[in-house]
Amino acid sequence: MAQQTIGIIVHGATGRIGSTQHLANSLVPIIAQGGLPIGPDRLLPQLLLVGRDAQRLASVAQTHGAREWTTDLDAALASNDHSIFFDAAATLQRVPTLKKALAAGKHVYSEKPLAPTVADAKGLLSEALARGVKHGVVEDKLGLPGLRQLADVARGGELGRIIGFRLEFGWWIFDGSDRPAQRSSWNYKHGGGLVLDMYPHWRYVIEGILGRILRVASAHWTATPERIDENGERYRVPVEDSAATLVEIEGGAFGTILSSWATRVRRDDLFTLQVDGDQASALATLHRCYIQQTAQTPAIAHFNIATDLGTDYRNNWTELPPLGAGTNPYRAGWEQFLRHVAAGAPLASDFAAGMRDVALAEACRRSMDEHTWVAMPGT
């Protein structure tokens, strides 16, 4: 068995997503286990961490055992020892950053969203194709245990004909006045808002389980218009923190997406996706999946306005057996991309997929602006 090394530039290494999901939960474990098996060989990542704050960067490098780090992005891109560039830094700087990486001839793997607009994403895809480099985006949510089970149930036909779905996501983000906010002020000042942040995920989740999105009718709003930042300064929030969307998918079914950073959770989990079919319904949380067959469905004929019937509607659902220990979804994405680069293995989450992720967010924004249904591109 031969061991090969592959150099990876990790841009945004000090951020929460970069340092936890992509380093601690993905690349570092791959390295610790001697590399990724590819055929008879093993592929060992060699990391170069890049960030803006030298002190924080040095600390992250020491924590994860990375010997190489720099605050000079141009110097990192000039390295001939690192053929892959990964970006988990500022969303609104992603397009110029990825353009630099593509111009340097790097294979590129990117956090979502790939770009703020479809036009920008299309430009990145065109450039990657012109340069003949490999390209991919992070699409991790379908790797969650609950969604893996839901996908199996939906594809297996157990639900029958799909007639509707409901996706709910979010929790309460404190505004900083009584308790510290759980998200940084950067997310609100420069992050692009909830639609650009989360709807790219909802695109591949819905289309990966149920089918292509045909059109949307959407609204979004700012529920918490003022917040207090980390320095105690009050600021106006320029982006939305809540959104509601009606979705039509192929086959004629409709569904809803409700997402908010300003809602208190009283449901099964922070994320739930219920899919209704004419034979059964299934509901996925992040880690569990429940199903209700026709035989289990209660025959609700009326309600009594004077008396609470006291019915627990969760009793008639069956939890599917838990899945065995699976690969962390972020690590699974890295393994797929590394196999794509090193061995030419197929990759579904390429820049074309990332462009469609952004297209859902863009269609929802257009719907809000124009007060009408908006068709998804290519449908």
C-alpha positions in Angstrom: 0.0 0.0 0.0 1.4 3.3 -1.1 0.8 6.7 0.6 0.3 9.8 -1.4 0.0 13.4 0.0 -2.4 16.0 -1.3 -2.0 19.6 -0.3 -5.1 21.5 0.9 -5.4 25.2 1.6 -8.0 25.8 4.2 -9.1 29.4 4.0 -11.2 30.6 6.9 -9.6 28.1 9.3 -10.3 30.2 12.4 -14.1 30.5 11.8 -16.6 28.3 13.6 -17.4 26.1 10.6 -13.9 26.0 9.3 -12.3 25.0 12.6 -14.9 22.6 13.9 -16.7 20.9 11.0 -14.0 21.0 8.4 -10.9 20.6 10.5 -11.8 18.9 13.8 -14.6 16.7 12.4 -13.3 16.0 8.9 -9.7 16.6 7.7 -7.9 16.1 11.1 -9.6 12.6 11.7 -8.7 11.6 8.1 -5.1 12.5 8.8 -5.1 10.8 12.2 -6.3 7.5 10.6 -3.4 7.5 8.1 -5.3 9.1 5.2 -8.2 8.3 2.9 -8.2 4.8 1.3 -8.4 5.1 -2.5 -8.0 1.7 -4.2 -4.9 0.1 -2.8 -3.4 3.4 -1.7 -4.0 6.0 1.0 -4.3 9.7 0.3 -3.0 11.9 3.2 -4.1 15.5 3.4 -1.3 18.1 4.0 -2.9 21.2 5.4 -2.0 24.9 5.0 -4.3 27.0 7.2 -5.1 30.6 6.1 -6.8 33.3 8.1 -6.6 37.0 9.0 -5.7 36.9 12.7 -2.2 35.5 13.2 -2.7 34.8 16.9 -5.9 32.9 16.5 -4.6 31.1 13.4 -1.5 29.9 15.3 -3.8 28.6 18.1 -6.0 26.7 15.7 -2.9 25.3 14.0 -1.5 24.1 17.3 -4.8 22.6 18.4 -5.2 20.6 15.2 -1.5 19.7 14.7 -1.2 21.7 11.5 2.4 22.7 10.9 1.8 25.3 8.1 -0.3 28.4 8.4 -0.2 32.0 7.0 -2.2 35.2 6.9 -1.0 35.8 3.3 -3.7 34.3 0.9 -1.7 35.2 -2.2 1.4 33.4 -0.8 -0.8 30.3 -0.1 -2.2 30.3 -3.6 1.3 30.5 -5.0 2.3 27.2 -3.3 2.9 24.4 -5.7 2.6 21.9 -2.9 -1.2 22.5 -2.4 -3.5 21.7 -5.3 -6.8 22.1 -3.5 -8.3 25.3 -2.2 -11.2 25.3 0.3 -13.1 28.4 1.3 -15.1 28.8 4.5 -14.4 32.5 5.0 -16.6 35.5 4.4 -19.6 34.8 2.2 -19.7 38.2 0.5 -16.0 37.8 -0.4 -16.4 34.3 -1.8 -16.6 35.1 -5.5 -13.3 37.2 -5.7 -11.6 34.7 -3.4 -12.6 31.7 -5.5 -11.7 33.5 -8.7 -8.2 34.0 -7.4 -8.0 30.3 -6.5 -9.2 29.2 -9.9 -6.8 31.6 -11.6 -4.0 29.9 -9.6 -5.1 26.6 -11.1 -6.4 25.1 -7.9 -9.2 22.5 -7.5 -11.8 24.3 -5.5 -14.1 23.1 -2.7 -16.4 25.7 -1.2 -18.8 26.2 1.7 -22.3 27.4 0.8 -23.5 29.6 -0.7 -21.2 29.3 -3.7 -22.0 33.0 -4.6 -24.6 35.6 -3.8 -26.3 35.4 -7.3 -26.8 32.9 -10.0 -24.9 35.0 -12.4 -21.8 35.0 -10.1 -22.1 31.2 -9.6 -22.4 30.6 -13.3 -19.3 32.7 -13.9 -17.4 30.5 -11.3 -18.6 27.3 -13.0 -17.6 28.6 -16.4 -14.1 29.5 -15.2 -13.6 26.1 -13.5 -14.7 24.3 -16.6 -12.4 26.5 -18.8 -9.4 25.7 -16.6 -10.2 22.0 -16.3 -10.0 21.9 -12.5 -12.3 19.9 -10.2 -14.9 21.9 -8.3 -17.4 21.2 -5.5 -19.6 22.7 -2.8 -20.5 21.6 0.7 -24.0 19.9 0.8 -23.9 18.2 4.1 -27.5 18.0 5.4 -28.6 14.8 3.4 -25.9 13.0 5.5 -27.8 13.5 8.7 -29.3 10.3 10.1 -32.9 11.5 10.1 -32.8 12.7 6.6 -31.0 9.6 5.4 -33.9 7.5 6.7 -36.5 9.8 5.3 -34.8 9.6 1.9 -34.9 5.8 2.0 -38.6 5.7 3.0 -39.6 8.2 0.3 -37.5 6.5 -2.5 -38.7 3.1 -1.4 -42.4 4.0 -2.2 -43.6 3.3 1.4 -45.3 6.7 1.5 -47.1 6.1 -1.8 -47.8 9.2 -4.0 -46.3 12.3 -2.4 -49.0 14.9 -1.8 -47.3 17.5 0.4 -44.4 18.4 2.7 -43.5 20.8 5.5 -40.0 21.9 6.4 -39.5 23.9 9.6 -36.2 25.2 10.9 -34.8 27.7 13.4 -34.6 28.8 16.9 -34.3 32.0 19.0 -31.2 34.2 18.6 -30.9 36.7 21.5 -30.5 40.3 20.5 -27.7 40.9 22.9 -29.6 43.1 25.4 -30.4 40.5 28.1 -28.3 37.6 27.0 -25.4 37.3 24.5 -26.4 36.5 20.9 -25.5 33.0 19.8 -24.6 34.2 16.3 -22.0 36.9 15.7 -23.0 40.4 14.5 -21.0 39.7 11.4 -23.8 37.2 10.2 -26.3 40.0 10.3 -24.1 42.9 9.1 -22.4 41.0 6.3 -23.7 37.5 6.0 -26.5 38.1 3.5 -29.5 37.1 5.5 -31.3 33.9 6.3 -32.5 33.2 2.7 -29.0 33.2 1.2 -27.6 31.4 4.3 -30.1 28.6 4.6 -32.1 28.2 1.5 -29.2 26.7 -0.5 -29.5 23.8 1.9 -33.2 23.5 1.5 -32.8 23.2 -2.3 -30.7 20.0 -2.3 -32.6 18.6 0.7 -36.0 18.9 -1.1 -34.7 17.9 -4.5 -32.6 15.1 -3.1 -35.5 13.5 -1.4 -38.7 14.6 -3.2 -37.9 15.9 -6.7 -37.2 19.1 -8.6 -38.6 22.4 -7.4 -40.7 23.9 -10.1 -41.7 27.3 -8.6 -41.9 29.3 -5.4 -43.9 32.0 -3.8 -42.0 33.5 -0.9 -41.9 36.2 1.7 -39.2 37.2 4.2 -38.9 39.8 7.0 -36.8 41.1 9.8 -38.4 40.1 13.1 -35.6 41.6 15.2 -34.7 44.9 13.6 -32.1 46.0 16.2 -29.3 44.1 17.8 -26.3 44.7 20.1 -22.9 43.7 18.8 -19.9 42.2 20.6 -18.7 45.7 21.6 -22.0 46.7 23.1 -23.0 48.9 20.2 -26.6 48.8 19.0 -27.0 48.4 15.2 -29.9 48.1 12.7 -30.2 44.7 11.1 -30.1 45.1 7.3 -31.1 41.6 6.4 -34.0 39.2 7.0 -34.1 36.7 9.9 -37.3 35.0 9.0 -38.9 33.6 5.8 -41.9 31.6 4.6 -42.1 29.9 1.2 -44.7 27.9 -0.7 -43.1 25.4 -3.0 -44.4 23.4 -6.0 -42.4 20.3 -6.9 -42.5 18.0 -9.9 -45.5 15.6 -9.7 -47.9 18.3 -8.6 -47.3 18.3 -4.8 -46.9 21.5 -2.8 -45.1 22.1 0.4 -44.0 24.9 2.8 -40.7 26.1 4.2 -40.7 28.1 7.4 -37.3 29.3 8.6 -36.6 31.8 11.4 -33.8 33.0 13.7 -36.6 34.5 15.8 -38.8 31.6 16.9 -38.9 29.6 20.1 -38.8 25.9 19.5 -41.8 23.8 20.4 -41.5 20.9 17.9 -39.6 17.7 17.7 -36.2 19.2 16.8 -34.5 22.4 15.6 -35.1 21.0 12.1 -38.1 18.9 11.0 -39.2 17.7 7.5 -42.6 16.0 7.3 -43.6 14.3 4.0 -47.2 13.2 3.4 -48.1 10.5 1.0 -51.4 8.9 0.2 -50.3 5.7 2.0 -48.3 7.0 4.9 -46.5 10.1 6.3 -42.9 10.4 7.6 -41.2 13.0 9.7 -37.5 13.4 10.0 -35.6 15.3 12.7 -31.8 15.8 12.6 -31.2 12.3 14.0 -34.6 10.4 14.0 -37.3 9.5 11.6 -41.0 8.6 12.4 -43.6 7.1 10.2 -47.4 6.8 10.4 -49.1 4.3 8.1 -52.8 4.5 7.1 -53.7 1.8 9.7 -52.1 4.0 12.4 -53.8 7.2 11.3 -56.4 8.3 13.8 -59.9 8.8 12.5 -60.5 12.4 13.5 -64.1 13.3 12.7 -64.7 16.4 14.8 -63.4 18.5 17.7 -65.2 19.6 20.8 -65.0 23.4 21.3 -66.1 23.0 24.9 -63.8 20.1 26.0 -60.2 19.3 25.3 -60.2 15.7 23.9 -56.7 15.2 25.4 -55.4 13.4 22.3 -51.6 12.9 22.0 -51.1 12.9 18.2 -47.6 11.7 18.6 -48.7 8.3 20.0 -49.6 6.9 16.6 -46.2 7.4 15.0 -43.6 4.6 14.9 -39.9 5.6 15.2 -37.7 3.8 12.7 -34.8 1.8 14.1 -31.8 4.1 14.6 -29.0 3.9 12.0 -25.6 2.7 13.0 -22.8 5.1 13.6 -22.3 6.9 10.3 -19.7 9.2 8.9 -19.9 12.8 9.9 -21.6 14.6 6.9 -18.9 17.1 6.5 -16.2 14.4 6.5 -18.3 12.4 4.0 -18.3 15.5 1.7 -14.5 15.8 2.0 -14.0 12.1 1.2 -16.2 12.4 -1.9 -14.4 15.5 -3.1 -10.9 14.0 -2.5 -11.9 10.9 -4.4 -13.2 13.1 -7.2 -9.9 15.0 -7.4 -7.6 12.0 -6.9 -9.4 9.3 -8.7 -12.1 11.0 -10.9 -15.0 9.6 -8.9 -18.3 11.2 -9.7 -19.4 14.1 -7.5 -23.0 15.3 -7.4 -22.3 18.5 -5.4 -20.3 20.3 -8.0 -20.5 24.0 -8.9 -23.6 23.3 -11.1 -25.3 22.0 -8.0 -24.1 25.0 -6.0 -25.5 27.3 -8.7 -28.9 25.6 -8.4 -28.7 26.0 -4.6 -28.2 29.7 -5.1 -31.0 29.8 -7.6 -33.6 28.8 -5.0 -32.5 31.7 -2.8 -32.6 34.1 -5.8 -36.0 32.9 -6.9 -37.4 33.5 -3.4 -36.0 37.0 -3.3 -37.6 37.7 -6.7 -40.9 36.4 -5.5 -40.8 38.7 -2.5 -39.9 41.7 -4.6 -42.4 41.0 -7.4 -45.2 39.6 -5.2 -45.7 36.6 -7.5 -44.8 33.0 -8.2 -41.3 32.6 -9.6 -40.2 29.5 -11.6 -36.9 27.9 -10.8 -34.4 27.9 -13.7 -34.5 24.9 -16.0 -38.0 23.8 -15.0 
